[in-house]
Amino acid sequence: MKKSTLLTIIGVVLGAIFGYLYWKYVGCSSGTCAITSKPINSTLYGAVMGGLLFSLFEKKSEIEK
């Protein structure tokens, strides 16, 4: 497995964990927040953001530049 793919997968997993924890400990008391009103929303949002963030650390080859 390529190192860049592994790094992105780690970012997705960590983002999902932190997204869930954000919902659990901060959340949205009124229920009208689009992202933090349900645990699935905040977990998926965290996974996407984590994957995007960690994919920034990939090294580009000379061909891809």
Secondary structure, 3 states (H helix, E strand, C coil): CCHHHHHHHHHHHHHHHHHHHHHHHCCCCCCCCCCCCCHHHHHHHHHHHHHHHHHCCCCCCCCCC
